[in-house]
Amino acid sequence: MAFYRKDCININGFNNDFEGWGREDSEFVVRLINSGVKRKNVRFNAIQFHLWHNENPRVSLIKNDEILNDAIHNQKNWCKNGINSLEENDS
């Protein structure tokens, strides 16, 4: 996945309400699309890297699914607990 910084900031970045494994990338993309960003497929036309990391436990998957479904059904393009909440904690 790739996106412009301004588009990420426009939707308040990743939602920090997610815990453990699952759905944070999907919810981020839903909010990007809901904000008007158009998806482009670049399969076999771009180099992709994946950072290896330990997989988080899936104990919060049901809660994470609820957050994703809320963004889909309510056509959200902003999350309350995103970039702005990190900036507030830094001061």
C-alpha positions as CSV (number, residue, x, y, z in Angstrom):
1,M,0.0,0.0,0.0
2,A,1.2,3.5,-0.8
3,F,-0.4,6.9,-0.3
4,Y,0.4,10.5,-0.2
5,R,1.2,12.1,3.1
6,K,-1.4,14.8,2.7
7,D,-4.1,12.1,2.2
8,C,-3.0,10.3,5.3
9,I,-3.1,13.5,7.4
10,N,-6.5,14.4,5.8
11,I,-8.0,11.3,7.4
12,N,-6.0,11.6,10.7
13,G,-3.7,8.6,9.9
14,F,-4.1,5.1,11.3
15,N,-6.7,4.5,14.0
16,N,-5.0,3.9,17.3
17,D,-8.2,2.2,18.7
18,F,-7.1,-1.1,17.1
19,E,-5.4,-3.6,19.3
20,G,-3.5,-6.7,18.3
21,W,-3.8,-8.2,14.8
22,G,-6.3,-7.3,12.2
23,R,-8.2,-4.8,10.1
24,E,-6.2,-1.6,10.8
25,D,-5.0,-1.4,7.2
26,S,-8.5,-2.1,5.8
27,E,-10.1,0.6,8.0
28,F,-7.4,3.1,6.9
29,V,-8.2,2.3,3.3
30,V,-11.9,2.6,3.8
31,R,-11.4,6.1,5.2
32,L,-9.1,7.0,2.3
33,I,-11.7,5.9,-0.2
34,N,-14.5,7.7,1.7
35,S,-12.5,10.9,1.6
36,G,-12.3,10.7,-2.2
37,V,-8.9,9.1,-2.8
38,K,-9.1,6.8,-5.9
39,R,-7.5,3.3,-5.7
40,K,-4.9,2.4,-8.3
41,N,-3.7,-1.1,-9.0
42,V,0.1,-1.3,-9.7
43,R,0.5,-5.1,-9.5
44,F,3.5,-6.2,-11.4
45,N,4.3,-2.5,-12.1
46,A,5.9,-1.5,-8.8
47,I,8.4,-2.9,-6.4
48,Q,6.9,-3.9,-3.0
49,F,8.6,-4.5,0.3
50,H,7.2,-6.0,3.4
51,L,8.8,-5.4,6.7
52,W,9.0,-8.7,8.6
53,H,7.5,-8.5,12.1
54,N,6.1,-10.9,14.7
55,E,2.4,-11.4,14.2
56,N,0.3,-9.9,17.0
57,P,-2.3,-12.0,18.8
58,R,-5.8,-12.1,17.3
59,V,-7.7,-11.8,20.6
60,S,-9.2,-8.4,19.7
61,L,-10.3,-9.4,16.2
62,I,-14.0,-9.1,17.0
63,K,-13.6,-5.5,18.3
64,N,-11.3,-4.7,15.4
65,D,-14.0,-6.0,13.0
66,E,-16.6,-3.7,14.7
67,I,-14.3,-0.6,14.1
68,L,-13.9,-1.6,10.5
69,N,-17.7,-2.2,10.0
70,D,-18.5,1.2,11.6
71,A,-16.2,3.0,9.2
72,I,-17.8,1.1,6.2
73,H,-21.5,1.6,7.2
74,N,-21.1,5.2,8.4
75,Q,-18.9,6.2,5.5
76,K,-16.2,7.6,7.9
77,N,-13.3,9.5,6.6
78,W,-11.8,10.5,9.9
79,C,-10.9,8.8,13.2
80,K,-10.7,10.5,16.5
81,N,-7.7,8.5,17.8
82,G,-5.2,9.1,15.0
83,I,-2.3,11.4,14.3
84,N,-3.8,14.3,16.3
85,S,-3.9,12.2,19.5
86,L,-0.2,11.4,19.1
87,E,0.7,15.0,18.7
88,E,-1.3,15.9,21.9
89,N,0.6,13.2,23.9
90,D,4.0,14.5,22.7
91,S,3.5,17.9,24.3
